[in-house]
């Protein structure tokens, strides 16, 4: 899976226009609600890669999730037509954040980048969030589930053993156990 954060100046209409030009096949939609963001799905013309446009209020920008063997090529095509938030800029958002909302958005951006694979910078954002406020720590433990890596599991173990808040410790234990089962099941389960 690959996540590509799109600058907010682009809309659903822009991706629909792109999908028409690329001859992607419409594959459904979800209107959003109950903690699920609005989503529209396509498959590439050859049917090999799924493209999902997601309007996520938690991260305050639209993003595209790509699943399939051609996700890197589809991502390159999208970036050529739409402005994406560079990963370095997204990861630097944590350092620039001046309030809880900014930190929550930055944590969300780092979580989206976790879909690209292990990255110590993402783990550093999770670590910072877990040592910040209780609310951010709870959110970070939950969102670690999107980054089932040995480094993230080690961070959850550390938080489970030593965080001052019992709920944060409990979340870290539960998410860590879930991630271990997922890792043991192999790459297809991730």
Residue pairs with C-beta under 8 A, 6 or more apart in sequence:
1 65
1 66
1 67
1 71
1 115
2 65
2 66
2 67
2 71
2 72
2 75
2 115
2 116
3 63
3 64
3 65
3 66
3 112
3 113
3 115
3 116
4 63
4 64
4 65
4 66
4 75
4 78
4 79
4 84
5 59
5 61
5 62
5 63
5 84
5 85
5 90
5 109
5 112
6 61
6 62
6 63
6 64
6 78
6 82
6 83
6 84
6 85
7 61
7 82
7 83
7 84
7 85
8 60
8 61
8 62
9 83
10 62
10 82
10 83
11 62
12 40
12 53
12 55
12 62
14 82
15 40
15 53
15 62
15 64
15 82
16 40
18 78
18 81
18 82
19 26
19 42
19 51
22 44
22 45
22 77
23 45
24 42
24 43
24 44
24 45
24 51
25 42
25 43
25 45
25 47
26 41
26 42
27 41
27 42
27 43
27 50
28 40
28 41
29 38
29 39
29 40
29 41
30 36
30 38
30 39
31 38
32 38
32 39
32 55
37 54
37 55
37 56
37 57
37 58
38 54
38 55
39 52
39 53
39 54
39 55
40 52
40 53
41 50
41 51
41 52
41 53
42 50
42 51
42 52
43 49
43 50
43 51
44 50
44 51
44 68
44 70
44 74
46 70
48 68
48 69
48 70
49 66
49 67
49 68
49 69
49 70
49 71
49 74
50 65
50 66
50 67
50 68
51 64
51 65
51 66
51 74
52 64
52 65
52 66
52 67
53 62
53 64
54 62
54 63
54 64
54 65
55 62
56 62
56 63
56 108
58 104
58 105
58 108
59 105
59 108
59 109
59 112
60 105
60 108
61 85
63 112
64 75
64 78
65 115
66 74
66 75
68 74
78 84
85 109
87 113
87 116
90 106
90 109
90 110
90 112
90 113
91 109
91 110
91 113
91 121
91 122
91 125
93 102
93 105
93 106
93 109
93 110
94 103
94 106
94 107
94 110
94 125
94 128
94 129
96 102
96 106
97 103
97 105
97 106
100 133
100 135
100 136
103 129
103 132
103 136
104 136
104 139
106 125
107 125
107 126
107 129
107 136
107 139
107 140
107 143
108 143
110 121
110 122
110 125
110 126
111 122
111 143
111 146
111 147
113 119
113 122
114 122
114 143
114 146
114 147
115 146
118 147
118 149
118 151
120 151
122 147
123 147
123 149
123 151
123 152
123 155
126 140
126 143
126 144
126 147
126 152
126 155
127 155
129 136
129 137
129 139
129 140
130 136
130 137
130 140
130 141
130 155
130 159
130 163
130 168
131 137
134 165
134 167
134 168
137 159
137 163
137 165
137 168
138 167
138 168
138 171
141 156
141 159
141 168
141 171
141 172
141 175
142 171
142 175
144 152
144 155
144 156
144 175
144 179
145 175
145 178
145 179
148 179
148 182
148 183
148 190
152 179
153 176
153 179
153 180
153 183
156 172
156 173
156 175
156 176
156 179
157 172
157 176
159 168
159 169
159 172
160 169
160 172
160 173
160 176
161 169
163 169
163 172
182 189
182 190
183 190
